[in-house]
Amino acid sequence: MGWPRTALLLLMLLALLPLLPPASASLPKYWYKLKRRLRNHVYNNHPIRGEYRNNETKQYYQNDNKAHIVKASHFESMYELGHKISFICVARGNPRPTITWRKDGQEIPSHKFLKLWEWKLTDSRLKSKMEIDPASQMDKGIYQCMADNKYAIDVRAFRTSYGEN
């Protein structure tokens, strides 16, 4: 271990000193907080740095016109058998994105209990609503709202499970 490595190790240890627990702290709780702080420090305070391969790649990833879901239903929901399940998805982009719905990774086949609505809110915003009425045990699963245009695809997932009265 040369001098630069030793100095680096010493600096890292000094940086962790403020994170040491007080004598009265419980050890499991302290380790959980330390792990969370270190994880946040690494991901939030040190963004990935680098350069794009070329200008086209940079424009693709930094495009303000890409499809983006701006509002969606809550991630996890419970439903009662025989009642209605509904999901909302609002997306923006230029050109205005299209919204498709999936269940467990597959496009949802139309059936008499499934209803889909779309509203063109502006030239760049689209709202979609999916309802299943009445809901059965087979409707349990992971639903996805997928917005896409020529620049990007954005997906939000919703987990449903049922409960009984």
N, C-alpha and C positions, 0 to 999 in steps of 0.2 A: 504494500500500500504506500504509494508515494505521497508527497506533501499535498498536491492538489486534491487527491481523493480524501485525505484525512481532513483537510480544511472544509471540503464540501460536506462531509459527514458531520463535522462539528457544527457547521451552520444549520444543517437540517435539524439536528437535535436541539439547538438553541431556538429554532423556530417553533418546535413542538412544546417547549417549556410552558408557555401560557395555557396550553391545553391540558396540562396535568390536573388531576382532580384535587379538590381540597381534601384534607384528612377525613372529613365527615361524610364525603360522597360515597354512595354505594357503587361498587366496581362494575356490575353489569350495566347499570344506567349510564355510567361514565363512558364505557367502551362504545355503547350505542351512539352517544352524542359525539364522541371523537370520530367514529366511523362516518357519521353523517357530515360532520364539519370537513373532514378530509375529502370526502366524495364531492361536496359542494365546492371546495377549494379547487380541486382538480378540474371539474367540469365547468364551473361557472366563471372562475377567475382566470382561467388559462384557455382561451378559445383556440381552436385549431387554426394554425397559421399555414399558409402555403400560397402557391400561385396556381392559377388555372392553366391548363395546357395551351389554350389559345383563346382568342377573343370570342369566338363562337361559343365555347364552353362557358366562359364567364357570362355572356349575355343570356345563355340558357338558364343558368342557376340564379341569376340576379334579376330575372325578368319580372317586372311589376304586373304584367298582364296575365301571369299564370293563374290557373284555376286554384282557388283557395276556399275551403269551407270556413265561413265566418260564424256560423251558428248551427248547433246541432243538439239533438236530444241528449238527456243525461246518459252516461255510459252504462249504468246498470239499472234495470227496472224489473219489478215484480208485476205480474198480472194475475188476474183471477180467471179461472176457466169459465168460458161463456161470455166474458166481457171483451171490451175493445182494447187493442194495443195500437198505439199510434206513435210515429216517429216523424221528426221535423229535420230538415236539412236546408241551409241557405248557403249558397256559394256565389263567389264573384270571380270575374276574370274578363279579359278582352281578347278574343271573342267570348261572349257569354258561355259559360260551361254547360255541359249536359250533366244530368244527375241520373245515376242508375243505382238500383238497390240490389243487394245480395244477401243471402242467408247461408251461413256456414261455408262461405267461399264460392257458392254457386249463384248464378242469376236466378231470381225468384220467378218461378213459372206463374202465370196468371191463373187465378181461380176465382170462384164466385164470392169468396169471403175477403179477397184482397182488393183494395181500392187505392189508386195513386192519383195525386193531384199535383199540378205544377202551376206556378204563377211567375210570370216574367215581371219582376219588380222594377228593373231599369234595363238599360241597354247592356249592363255588365253584371246584373244580379239575377239569380234564379232561386226560387223557393220551391221545395218539393215536400210533400207529406205522404206518408204511407200509413194505411190503416188496415188492420185485420180484425174483422168483427163477424162472428164471435171467435174468440181465441180458443184453441184446443191444446192438448199436450204436445202435439207435433210442432207447435209454433215456438217452443223453447229452443234457444240457440243464440248464435252470434250473428247479428245483422250488421250490414255495412252500407253506408252512404258513400258513393264514389262520384266525385266531381272531376270532369276532365275537359280540357280544351287542347289546342295544338301545342301549348307550352308545358303543361304539367298535369299530373293526376294527384288529387288529394283524397284521403279516405278517413272516415270516422267510423268507429265500431261501437255497437250497442249490444250488451248481453241481456238476455231476457230469461227469466225462469218463472214458474207459476207457483202460486200458493192457493190454498183452499180456505173457504170461510170457516 
